[in-house]
Each structure stands twice: as C-alpha cells, then as structure tokens.
Amino acid sequence: MLAGLIAQAVGVDPRRVNYIAFSGGGESLSSVLGGQVSVGINGLAEFEAQMEAGALRALAISSAERLPGVDAKTLREQGLDLEFENWRSVMAPPGLTGEQRRALDDAVAAMVRSSEWSETLERYRWLDRYLGGEDFARFASAEEARVRDILARLGTGDEAASSLGSAGPYPLFVLGGVVSFGLLAMLGAARRRVPATPGSSAAPGTLELAPNARHQGRALALIAAGAIADLLLVERAGFLIASAVLFWLVARAFDERRPVRDAACAIAVSAAAYLVFAKVLELPLPAGVLARWL
C-alpha cells in the first residue's frame, strides 16, 4: 500500500510500479543489498543493522514524525502529503464479558505505564501510540475504512474479491447462459400450442398449451427463482452457497423426484466450480459467510 501511495503522491499511476512482494524481511533485505531491486520498504528492525554498517541508506520515514536516532526525514518533510504508520495491537477472542475486557484493558494500561515499557520503546525506537478501550475501537474502525479506501483507489486487495462484477468473466458468463437459455425455453413454450382436445375447457377449434409446455412453464419459474436467488445471495452468502441454490433449483426444474440427491450434486458442483475459479484460475470470488474456512 505504501509503494502505491508514494507513486500516487508524485503523480505516477500505482499500477505502473514494478512492486515485488517477498515472503519475509530477510529475503527483501538480500534483494536490496544484491541490487535486484532499487529500493525496499520495511520496518526499521529489518534494516537497522545494515543501516548502521553503512550498507543501506534510509531515504524516508512514512510515520508522522521522525524516529529517534534515525537520520532520515519523513515523507511530509520531503514534500509528499503522506503519512502511513505500522501499528500493532493486542487482541482477544470474541465473546469476552465486560469484566474480562476491563481486566485486560487495565493490565495493558498498567504495562504501558511501566519503566520496562519505556525502555522497550527506546530500545526499538518505537513511537508511543497507546490507545485503550473505546478510543482504540474508534481508531481501528477508522483505520479499516482508510485501508479499504486505499485498496479501492489502488485497485488491489480484498475489495477486488468482494463483488461478483470484479470476479472475472466466468461467473457472469455462467449466469448469462442460464438467463439466455431460460428466455429461449420460455419463447419455445409460448409458441408451442396444439389443437384443443375433446373435453378440454378450450373452445373447439382453438389452440391450447401442450402438457409438456405447461411443465416448461414450471421449469422456467424454478430457473428464474434460482437466478434471482443467486443474485441476491452471492454477495452476502458467497459464491459457493448462491451457486448451490441455483444449481439445486435448476435440477428441480427438470426432475423433482430426488431433492436430496439433487442437493448433494448441487453442493458438489458448486464446490468444484469455486475450487476451479478461486484456487486454480486464481479468480477472486465472493466467499461470504464461509470466508473464514475458505
């Protein structure tokens, strides 16, 4: 994000930046020292030893203020209206009682007032940004909104995977095919008429819908319901669930005798489609309520 923001601040399209992601600080450091990349972005701890040895030179600091003992100006001091800090927080599992939360808040508040914490800040040259309780909750919410906005402007990150429209042409092609064939079947059903049979309610000599055409009407209604459900569920419930509902209703449209078998097949086909699109083709699809497991 910082590389993209710097490019944007100097008037360069962030997508033109040849950004190379590394799995860890050691690999990043080796690439900078070896000349494989022009510059590197990292925390001070990763580069500090090489900076002190004179092998690396700090060009800028992205925080709002300079770091103690580091000979480098902030981005703002160098004319870029940009501030980006790498903060850390203490998290706990959900479902805490109010009493448990207050006890943890008090423990952290006592820790940051200790001399040991002051020494730690000085040793690692960290800036004191302590916030507790509701103050931190508000800050975290604001940061989440800020990061989402940055990712949206840079055209990357989770925002790209949050909507069906940005998931690539394949899901839209499948949905478009279902709608197209449904319209063609509806047109065929509307045109298919036979002479009225004796005993029917239609007037003699007129045409009425054939029995299989009536069945097509029911099938079209189920397909239409599946398409609508897919559109309504895909963002919130996710592609896997929405597609399973769509496939199950389409199967029911053609054969209503085995709903359990059809449901199992629909889930299997939906899961296979998700694996192919998201894992093999690496096309981002909405995960919805199953995001934590997918």
TORKOL-4160 file (C-alpha; in steps of 0.2 Angstrom, whole numbers, padded with zeros to 4 digits, m for minus):
294
<pt num="1" X="0000" Y="0000" Z="0000"/>
<pt num="2" X="0014" Y="0012" Z="0004"/>
<pt num="3" X="0023" Y="0010" Z="m0013"/>
<pt num="4" X="0006" Y="0013" Z="m0021"/>
<pt num="5" X="0003" Y="0029" Z="m0011"/>
<pt num="6" X="0020" Y="0036" Z="m0014"/>
<pt num="7" X="0018" Y="0033" Z="m0033"/>
<pt num="8" X="0001" Y="0041" Z="m0032"/>
<pt num="9" X="0008" Y="0056" Z="m0022"/>
<pt num="10" X="0021" Y="0060" Z="m0035"/>
<pt num="11" X="0008" Y="0058" Z="m0050"/>
<pt num="12" X="0013" Y="0041" Z="m0056"/>
<pt num="13" X="m0001" Y="0028" Z="m0059"/>
<pt num="14" X="0002" Y="0015" Z="m0045"/>
<pt num="15" X="m0001" Y="0001" Z="m0057"/>
<pt num="16" X="0015" Y="0006" Z="m0066"/>
<pt num="17" X="0025" Y="0002" Z="m0051"/>
<pt num="18" X="0035" Y="m0014" Z="m0053"/>
<pt num="19" X="0031" Y="m0019" Z="m0035"/>
<pt num="20" X="0039" Y="m0036" Z="m0029"/>
<pt num="21" X="0032" Y="m0044" Z="m0014"/>
<pt num="22" X="0044" Y="m0055" Z="m0003"/>
<pt num="23" X="0039" Y="m0068" Z="0010"/>
<pt num="24" X="0050" Y="m0060" Z="0024"/>
<pt num="25" X="0062" Y="m0047" Z="0029"/>
<pt num="26" X="0077" Y="m0057" Z="0026"/>
<pt num="27" X="0073" Y="m0061" Z="0008"/>
<pt num="28" X="0069" Y="m0042" Z="0005"/>
<pt num="29" X="0085" Y="m0036" Z="0013"/>
<pt num="30" X="0095" Y="m0048" Z="0002"/>
<pt num="31" X="0087" Y="m0042" Z="m0014"/>
<pt num="32" X="0091" Y="m0024" Z="m0009"/>
<pt num="33" X="0109" Y="m0027" Z="m0005"/>
<pt num="34" X="0111" Y="m0038" Z="m0020"/>
<pt num="35" X="0104" Y="m0024" Z="m0032"/>
<pt num="36" X="0090" Y="m0035" Z="m0038"/>
<pt num="37" X="0078" Y="m0021" Z="m0033"/>
<pt num="38" X="0080" Y="m0002" Z="m0032"/>
<pt num="39" X="0073" Y="0002" Z="m0015"/>
<pt num="40" X="0064" Y="m0008" Z="m0001"/>
<pt num="41" X="0050" Y="m0004" Z="0011"/>
<pt num="42" X="0051" Y="m0012" Z="0028"/>
<pt num="43" X="0051" Y="m0009" Z="0047"/>
<pt num="44" X="0066" Y="m0001" Z="0055"/>
<pt num="45" X="0071" Y="m0018" Z="0064"/>
<pt num="46" X="0074" Y="m0027" Z="0047"/>
<pt num="47" X="0086" Y="m0014" Z="0040"/>
<pt num="48" X="0094" Y="m0006" Z="0056"/>
<pt num="49" X="0109" Y="m0017" Z="0056"/>
<pt num="50" X="0114" Y="m0014" Z="0038"/>
<pt num="51" X="0110" Y="0005" Z="0040"/>
<pt num="52" X="0122" Y="0006" Z="0055"/>
<pt num="53" X="0135" Y="m0003" Z="0045"/>
<pt num="54" X="0133" Y="0009" Z="0030"/>
<pt num="55" X="0127" Y="m0004" Z="0018"/>
<pt num="56" X="0110" Y="0004" Z="0017"/>
<pt num="57" X="0104" Y="0022" Z="0017"/>
<pt num="58" X="0087" Y="0027" Z="0024"/>
<pt num="59" X="0078" Y="0038" Z="0011"/>
<pt num="60" X="0062" Y="0042" Z="0021"/>
<pt num="61" X="0051" Y="0038" Z="0035"/>
<pt num="62" X="0032" Y="0036" Z="0032"/>
<pt num="63" X="0027" Y="0040" Z="0050"/>
<pt num="64" X="0020" Y="0057" Z="0055"/>
<pt num="65" X="0037" Y="0061" Z="0065"/>
<pt num="66" X="0055" Y="0056" Z="0064"/>
<pt num="67" X="0061" Y="0041" Z="0073"/>
<pt num="68" X="0074" Y="0044" Z="0087"/>
<pt num="69" X="0092" Y="0041" Z="0081"/>
<pt num="70" X="0087" Y="0038" Z="0063"/>
<pt num="71" X="0095" Y="0051" Z="0050"/>
<pt num="72" X="0080" Y="0051" Z="0039"/>
<pt num="73" X="0066" Y="0064" Z="0036"/>
<pt num="74" X="0048" Y="0060" Z="0035"/>
<pt num="75" X="0039" Y="0059" Z="0018"/>
<pt num="76" X="0029" Y="0075" Z="0023"/>
<pt num="77" X="0046" Y="0084" Z="0026"/>
<pt num="78" X="0051" Y="0080" Z="0009"/>
<pt num="79" X="0035" Y="0087" Z="0001"/>
<pt num="80" X="0024" Y="0071" Z="0000"/>
<pt num="81" X="0007" Y="0074" Z="0009"/>
<pt num="82" X="0008" Y="0056" Z="0015"/>
<pt num="83" X="0008" Y="0048" Z="0032"/>
<pt num="84" X="0007" Y="0029" Z="0035"/>
<pt num="85" X="0012" Y="0020" Z="0051"/>
<pt num="86" X="0014" Y="0002" Z="0055"/>
<pt num="87" X="0005" Y="0000" Z="0072"/>
<pt num="88" X="0002" Y="m0015" Z="0082"/>
<pt num="89" X="m0012" Y="m0020" Z="0094"/>
<pt num="90" X="m0017" Y="m0033" Z="0107"/>
<pt num="91" X="m0032" Y="m0044" Z="0103"/>
<pt num="92" X="m0043" Y="m0056" Z="0112"/>
<pt num="93" X="m0055" Y="m0069" Z="0106"/>
<pt num="94" X="m0074" Y="m0064" Z="0104"/>
<pt num="95" X="m0087" Y="m0067" Z="0117"/>
<pt num="96" X="m0077" Y="m0058" Z="0132"/>
<pt num="97" X="m0088" Y="m0052" Z="0146"/>
<pt num="98" X="m0087" Y="m0034" Z="0151"/>
<pt num="99" X="m0077" Y="m0039" Z="0167"/>
<pt num="100" X="m0065" Y="m0049" Z="0157"/>
<pt num="101" X="m0062" Y="m0034" Z="0144"/>
<pt num="102" X="m0060" Y="m0022" Z="0158"/>
<pt num="103" X="m0047" Y="m0033" Z="0167"/>
<pt num="104" X="m0037" Y="m0035" Z="0151"/>
<pt num="105" X="m0038" Y="m0016" Z="0147"/>
<pt num="106" X="m0032" Y="m0012" Z="0165"/>
<pt num="107" X="m0017" Y="m0025" Z="0163"/>
<pt num="108" X="m0012" Y="m0016" Z="0146"/>
<pt num="109" X="m0014" Y="0001" Z="0153"/>
<pt num="110" X="m0003" Y="m0004" Z="0168"/>
<pt num="111" X="0010" Y="m0011" Z="0157"/>
<pt num="112" X="0012" Y="0005" Z="0146"/>
<pt num="113" X="0015" Y="0015" Z="0162"/>
<pt num="114" X="0029" Y="0004" Z="0167"/>
<pt num="115" X="0048" Y="0008" Z="0166"/>
<pt num="116" X="0051" Y="m0008" Z="0156"/>
<pt num="117" X="0039" Y="m0002" Z="0143"/>
<pt num="118" X="0048" Y="0014" Z="0142"/>
<pt num="119" X="0064" Y="0005" Z="0140"/>
<pt num="120" X="0057" Y="m0006" Z="0126"/>
<pt num="121" X="0051" Y="0010" Z="0116"/>
<pt num="122" X="0068" Y="0017" Z="0117"/>
<pt num="123" X="0077" Y="0001" Z="0113"/>
<pt num="124" X="0067" Y="m0002" Z="0097"/>
<pt num="125" X="0064" Y="0016" Z="0093"/>
<pt num="126" X="0045" Y="0014" Z="0093"/>
<pt num="127" X="0033" Y="0029" Z="0094"/>
<pt num="128" X="0021" Y="0028" Z="0108"/>
<pt num="129" X="0004" Y="0027" Z="0101"/>
<pt num="130" X="m0005" Y="0019" Z="0115"/>
<pt num="131" X="m0024" Y="0019" Z="0114"/>
<pt num="132" X="m0036" Y="0009" Z="0125"/>
<pt num="133" X="m0054" Y="0003" Z="0126"/>
<pt num="134" X="m0066" Y="0013" Z="0116"/>
<pt num="135" X="m0053" Y="0025" Z="0110"/>
<pt num="136" X="m0044" Y="0011" Z="0101"/>
<pt num="137" X="m0060" Y="0004" Z="0094"/>
<pt num="138" X="m0064" Y="0020" Z="0086"/>
<pt num="139" X="m0046" Y="0021" Z="0079"/>
<pt num="140" X="m0046" Y="0003" Z="0072"/>
<pt num="141" X="m0063" Y="0007" Z="0063"/>
<pt num="142" X="m0056" Y="0022" Z="0056"/>
<pt num="143" X="m0040" Y="0013" Z="0050"/>
<pt num="144" X="m0050" Y="m0001" Z="0042"/>
<pt num="145" X="m0061" Y="0012" Z="0032"/>
<pt num="146" X="m0045" Y="0021" Z="0027"/>
<pt num="147" X="m0036" Y="0005" Z="0021"/>
<pt num="148" X="m0051" Y="m0001" Z="0012"/>
<pt num="149" X="m0052" Y="0016" Z="0003"/>
<pt num="150" X="m0033" Y="0015" Z="m0001"/>
<pt num="151" X="m0035" Y="m0003" Z="m0008"/>
<pt num="152" X="m0050" Y="0003" Z="m0019"/>
<pt num="153" X="m0041" Y="0018" Z="m0026"/>
<pt num="154" X="m0026" Y="0007" Z="m0030"/>
<pt num="155" X="m0036" Y="m0007" Z="m0037"/>
<pt num="156" X="m0030" Y="m0021" Z="m0026"/>
<pt num="157" X="m0033" Y="m0031" Z="m0010"/>
<pt num="158" X="m0049" Y="m0038" Z="m0003"/>
<pt num="159" X="m0060" Y="m0025" Z="m0012"/>
<pt num="160" X="m0057" Y="m0034" Z="m0028"/>
<pt num="161" X="m0064" Y="m0050" Z="m0021"/>
<pt num="162" X="m0079" Y="m0043" Z="m0013"/>
<pt num="163" X="m0091" Y="m0041" Z="m0028"/>
<pt num="164" X="m0097" Y="m0053" Z="m0042"/>
<pt num="165" X="m0094" Y="m0040" Z="m0055"/>
<pt num="166" X="m0075" Y="m0040" Z="m0051"/>
<pt num="167" X="m0074" Y="m0059" Z="m0051"/>
<pt num="168" X="m0069" Y="m0060" Z="m0069"/>
<pt num="169" X="m0080" Y="m0066" Z="m0084"/>
<pt num="170" X="m0083" Y="m0084" Z="m0079"/>
<pt num="171" X="m0097" Y="m0082" Z="m0066"/>
<pt num="172" X="m0106" Y="m0069" Z="m0076"/>
<pt num="173" X="m0104" Y="m0080" Z="m0091"/>
<pt num="174" X="m0112" Y="m0094" Z="m0082"/>
<pt num="175" X="m0126" Y="m0083" Z="m0075"/>
<pt num="176" X="m0129" Y="m0075" Z="m0093"/>
<pt num="177" X="m0130" Y="m0093" Z="m0100"/>
<pt num="178" X="m0144" Y="m0098" Z="m0088"/>
<pt num="179" X="m0154" Y="m0082" Z="m0091"/>
<pt num="180" X="m0152" Y="m0084" Z="m0110"/>
<pt num="181" X="m0157" Y="m0102" Z="m0111"/>
<pt num="182" X="m0171" Y="m0098" Z="m0099"/>
<pt num="183" X="m0178" Y="m0085" Z="m0111"/>
<pt num="184" X="m0176" Y="m0096" Z="m0126"/>
<pt num="185" X="m0186" Y="m0110" Z="m0117"/>
<pt num="186" X="m0199" Y="m0098" Z="m0112"/>
<pt num="187" X="m0201" Y="m0092" Z="m0130"/>
<pt num="188" X="m0202" Y="m0110" Z="m0136"/>
<pt num="189" X="m0216" Y="m0114" Z="m0123"/>
<pt num="190" X="m0225" Y="m0099" Z="m0128"/>
<pt num="191" X="m0225" Y="m0104" Z="m0146"/>
<pt num="192" X="m0229" Y="m0122" Z="m0144"/>
<pt num="193" X="m0248" Y="m0125" Z="m0145"/>
<pt num="194" X="m0259" Y="m0139" Z="m0150"/>
<pt num="195" X="m0277" Y="m0141" Z="m0156"/>
<pt num="196" X="m0289" Y="m0142" Z="m0141"/>
<pt num="197" X="m0294" Y="m0159" Z="m0137"/>
<pt num="198" X="m0311" Y="m0166" Z="m0133"/>
<pt num="199" X="m0317" Y="m0162" Z="m0115"/>
<pt num="200" X="m0304" Y="m0148" Z="m0113"/>
<pt num="201" X="m0310" Y="m0131" Z="m0107"/>
<pt num="202" X="m0304" Y="m0123" Z="m0123"/>
<pt num="203" X="m0317" Y="m0119" Z="m0136"/>
<pt num="204" X="m0317" Y="m0131" Z="m0151"/>
<pt num="205" X="m0305" Y="m0127" Z="m0165"/>
<pt num="206" X="m0294" Y="m0116" Z="m0154"/>
<pt num="207" X="m0276" Y="m0120" Z="m0149"/>
<pt num="208" X="m0270" Y="m0123" Z="m0131"/>
<pt num="209" X="m0254" Y="m0126" Z="m0122"/>
<pt num="210" X="m0247" Y="m0144" Z="m0124"/>
<pt num="211" X="m0245" Y="m0153" Z="m0107"/>
<pt num="212" X="m0226" Y="m0153" Z="m0109"/>
<pt num="213" X="m0227" Y="m0134" Z="m0112"/>
<pt num="214" X="m0235" Y="m0132" Z="m0095"/>
<pt num="215" X="m0221" Y="m0141" Z="m0087"/>
<pt num="216" X="m0209" Y="m0130" Z="m0096"/>
<pt num="217" X="m0218" Y="m0115" Z="m0088"/>
<pt num="218" X="m0215" Y="m0123" Z="m0070"/>
<pt num="219" X="m0197" Y="m0126" Z="m0075"/>
<pt num="220" X="m0194" Y="m0109" Z="m0081"/>
<pt num="221" X="m0201" Y="m0102" Z="m0065"/>
<pt num="222" X="m0189" Y="m0113" Z="m0055"/>
<pt num="223" X="m0174" Y="m0107" Z="m0066"/>
<pt num="224" X="m0179" Y="m0089" Z="m0064"/>
<pt num="225" X="m0181" Y="m0091" Z="m0045"/>
<pt num="226" X="m0163" Y="m0099" Z="m0045"/>
<pt num="227" X="m0156" Y="m0084" Z="m0055"/>
<pt num="228" X="m0164" Y="m0071" Z="m0043"/>
<pt num="229" X="m0158" Y="m0081" Z="m0028"/>
<pt num="230" X="m0141" Y="m0082" Z="m0035"/>
<pt num="231" X="m0140" Y="m0063" Z="m0037"/>
<pt num="232" X="m0147" Y="m0059" Z="m0020"/>
<pt num="233" X="m0136" Y="m0071" Z="m0011"/>
<pt num="234" X="m0119" Y="m0071" Z="m0020"/>
<pt num="235" X="m0113" Y="m0055" Z="m0011"/>
<pt num="236" X="m0118" Y="m0059" Z="0007"/>
<pt num="237" X="m0119" Y="m0078" Z="0007"/>
<pt num="238" X="m0105" Y="m0081" Z="m0005"/>
<pt num="239" X="m0102" Y="m0089" Z="m0022"/>
<pt num="240" X="m0102" Y="m0106" Z="m0016"/>
<pt num="241" X="m0119" Y="m0105" Z="m0007"/>
<pt num="242" X="m0128" Y="m0095" Z="m0020"/>
<pt num="243" X="m0122" Y="m0106" Z="m0034"/>
<pt num="244" X="m0128" Y="m0122" Z="m0024"/>
<pt num="245" X="m0145" Y="m0114" Z="m0023"/>
<pt num="246" X="m0145" Y="m0110" Z="m0041"/>
<pt num="247" X="m0140" Y="m0127" Z="m0047"/>
<pt num="248" X="m0152" Y="m0136" Z="m0035"/>
<pt num="249" X="m0167" Y="m0126" Z="m0042"/>
<pt num="250" X="m0162" Y="m0129" Z="m0060"/>
<pt num="251" X="m0161" Y="m0148" Z="m0056"/>
<pt num="252" X="m0178" Y="m0147" Z="m0048"/>
<pt num="253" X="m0184" Y="m0139" Z="m0064"/>
<pt num="254" X="m0181" Y="m0154" Z="m0074"/>
<pt num="255" X="m0183" Y="m0168" Z="m0061"/>
<pt num="256" X="m0192" Y="m0166" Z="m0045"/>
<pt num="257" X="m0191" Y="m0184" Z="m0039"/>
<pt num="258" X="m0175" Y="m0184" Z="m0029"/>
<pt num="259" X="m0172" Y="m0167" Z="m0020"/>
<pt num="260" X="m0159" Y="m0174" Z="m0008"/>
<pt num="261" X="m0148" Y="m0181" Z="m0022"/>
<pt num="262" X="m0150" Y="m0165" Z="m0032"/>
<pt num="263" X="m0145" Y="m0155" Z="m0016"/>
<pt num="264" X="m0129" Y="m0166" Z="m0014"/>
<pt num="265" X="m0125" Y="m0164" Z="m0033"/>
<pt num="266" X="m0128" Y="m0145" Z="m0032"/>
<pt num="267" X="m0116" Y="m0143" Z="m0017"/>
<pt num="268" X="m0103" Y="m0154" Z="m0026"/>
<pt num="269" X="m0104" Y="m0144" Z="m0042"/>
<pt num="270" X="m0104" Y="m0128" Z="m0033"/>
<pt num="271" X="m0088" Y="m0133" Z="m0023"/>
<pt num="272" X="m0079" Y="m0139" Z="m0038"/>
<pt num="273" X="m0083" Y="m0123" Z="m0048"/>
<pt num="274" X="m0077" Y="m0112" Z="m0033"/>
<pt num="275" X="m0061" Y="m0123" Z="m0032"/>
<pt num="276" X="m0058" Y="m0121" Z="m0051"/>
<pt num="277" X="m0061" Y="m0102" Z="m0051"/>
<pt num="278" X="m0053" Y="m0097" Z="m0035"/>
<pt num="279" X="m0039" Y="m0109" Z="m0032"/>
<pt num="280" X="m0034" Y="m0115" Z="m0050"/>
<pt num="281" X="m0038" Y="m0100" Z="m0061"/>
<pt num="282" X="m0035" Y="m0088" Z="m0046"/>
<pt num="283" X="m0051" Y="m0078" Z="m0050"/>
<pt num="284" X="m0057" Y="m0069" Z="m0034"/>
<pt num="285" X="m0075" Y="m0074" Z="m0030"/>
<pt num="286" X="m0086" Y="m0068" Z="m0015"/>
<pt num="287" X="m0083" Y="m0080" Z="m0001"/>
<pt num="288" X="m0097" Y="m0073" Z="0010"/>
<pt num="289" X="m0101" Y="m0081" Z="0027"/>
<pt num="290" X="m0089" Y="m0095" Z="0023"/>
<pt num="291" X="m0074" Y="m0084" Z="0021"/>
<pt num="292" X="m0065" Y="m0089" Z="0037"/>
<pt num="293" X="m0065" Y="m0108" Z="0031"/>
<pt num="294" X="m0061" Y="m0104" Z="0013"/>
